[in-house]
């Protein structure tokens, strides 16, 4: 047996970031979340178009939190969205997908989203 010299240790909870480090991914996630929320009705209005293009259909959405930890398990023992999300795991890893911005740009270019909010 030897002492661990890797400098990496088991950490429980959220790790602190070095002082002065800017986390662009958090800002990007917030921006994408706002973009999605601002254009949710555009996406809903164009659902048939989105479902007809696998690259649009597989577009990753900027949500990783669902709030279930704060609402309890009543009624959520086996949510339907879990089955839907895992149904496409293989497709998500094997096939190309557009980004949310790309989907909205395509819809804008096709003229099918008159309610589109700022995507740039």
C-alpha positions as CSV (number, residue, x, y, z in Angstrom):
1,X,0.0,0.0,0.0
2,X,1.1,3.5,-0.8
3,X,-0.1,7.0,-0.1
4,X,-2.2,8.6,-2.9
5,X,0.1,11.2,-4.7
6,X,-2.3,12.1,-7.5
7,X,-3.7,15.1,-5.8
8,X,-7.2,14.1,-6.5
9,X,-9.4,13.3,-3.6
10,X,-12.9,12.1,-3.0
11,X,-15.1,15.2,-2.7
12,X,-18.7,15.1,-1.5
13,X,-20.8,18.0,-2.6
14,X,-20.0,20.7,-5.1
15,X,-16.3,21.5,-5.7
16,X,-15.1,25.1,-5.4
17,X,-13.8,26.7,-8.5
18,X,-10.5,28.5,-8.4
19,X,-10.8,32.2,-7.6
20,X,-11.1,34.3,-10.8
21,X,-12.2,31.3,-13.0
22,X,-15.1,32.2,-15.1
23,X,-17.6,29.5,-15.7
24,X,-18.8,30.1,-19.2
25,X,-20.8,26.9,-19.2
26,X,-23.2,28.2,-16.5
27,X,-23.7,31.5,-18.4
28,X,-24.2,29.5,-21.6
29,X,-26.7,27.2,-19.9
30,X,-28.7,30.2,-18.6
31,X,-28.6,31.9,-22.0
32,X,-29.9,28.7,-23.7
33,X,-32.5,28.2,-21.0
34,X,-33.8,31.8,-21.6
35,X,-33.7,31.2,-25.4
36,X,-35.8,28.1,-25.0
37,X,-38.3,29.7,-22.6
38,X,-38.6,32.8,-24.9
39,X,-39.3,30.6,-27.9
40,X,-41.3,27.7,-26.3
41,X,-44.5,28.6,-28.1
42,X,-42.6,28.8,-31.4
43,X,-41.2,25.3,-30.9
44,X,-44.7,24.1,-30.0
45,X,-46.3,25.7,-33.0
46,X,-43.7,24.0,-35.2
47,X,-43.8,20.5,-33.5
48,X,-44.7,18.7,-36.7
49,X,-41.7,20.2,-38.6
50,X,-39.4,19.4,-35.7
51,X,-40.6,15.8,-35.4
52,X,-40.1,15.3,-39.2
53,X,-36.3,16.1,-39.0
54,X,-34.3,13.8,-36.7
55,X,-31.6,16.4,-36.2
56,X,-34.2,18.8,-34.9
57,X,-35.9,16.1,-32.9
58,X,-32.7,15.1,-31.2
59,X,-31.8,18.7,-30.3
60,X,-30.5,18.8,-26.7
61,X,-32.4,21.1,-24.5
62,X,-30.7,23.1,-21.7
63,X,-32.5,21.5,-18.8
64,X,-30.8,19.2,-16.3
65,X,-32.9,20.1,-13.3
66,X,-36.5,19.0,-12.9
67,X,-37.2,20.0,-9.3
68,X,-38.4,16.5,-8.3
69,X,-36.0,16.5,-5.3
70,X,-38.0,19.4,-3.9
71,X,-41.5,18.2,-4.7
72,X,-41.4,14.7,-3.2
73,X,-42.2,11.4,-4.8
74,X,-46.0,11.6,-4.7
75,X,-47.2,10.8,-8.2
76,X,-43.6,10.5,-9.5
77,X,-42.7,6.9,-8.8
78,X,-42.2,6.2,-12.5
79,X,-42.6,9.5,-14.5
80,X,-43.5,9.1,-18.2
81,X,-40.8,11.6,-19.2
82,X,-38.1,9.2,-17.8
83,X,-39.2,6.5,-20.2
84,X,-39.3,8.9,-23.2
85,X,-35.9,10.4,-22.4
86,X,-34.2,7.0,-22.1
87,X,-36.0,5.6,-25.2
88,X,-33.7,7.8,-27.4
89,X,-30.4,7.3,-25.6
90,X,-28.9,5.3,-28.4
91,X,-30.1,7.7,-31.1
92,X,-28.7,10.6,-29.1
93,X,-25.3,9.0,-28.9
94,X,-25.2,7.7,-32.5
95,X,-26.8,10.5,-34.6
96,X,-26.2,14.2,-35.3
97,X,-28.4,16.8,-33.7
98,X,-28.9,20.5,-34.3
99,X,-28.3,22.9,-31.4
100,X,-31.3,24.9,-30.2
101,X,-29.9,28.0,-32.0
102,X,-29.7,26.0,-35.2
103,X,-33.2,24.8,-34.9
104,X,-34.6,28.3,-34.4
105,X,-32.5,29.6,-37.3
106,X,-33.9,27.0,-39.6
107,X,-37.4,27.8,-38.5
108,X,-36.7,31.5,-39.0
109,X,-35.3,30.9,-42.5
110,X,-38.4,28.8,-43.4
111,X,-40.6,31.7,-42.3
112,X,-42.6,29.4,-40.0
113,X,-41.9,31.2,-36.7
114,X,-43.2,34.7,-36.7
115,X,-43.0,34.9,-32.9
116,X,-39.3,34.0,-32.7
117,X,-37.4,35.9,-30.1
118,X,-33.7,36.9,-30.3
119,X,-31.6,33.9,-31.1
120,X,-28.3,35.6,-31.5
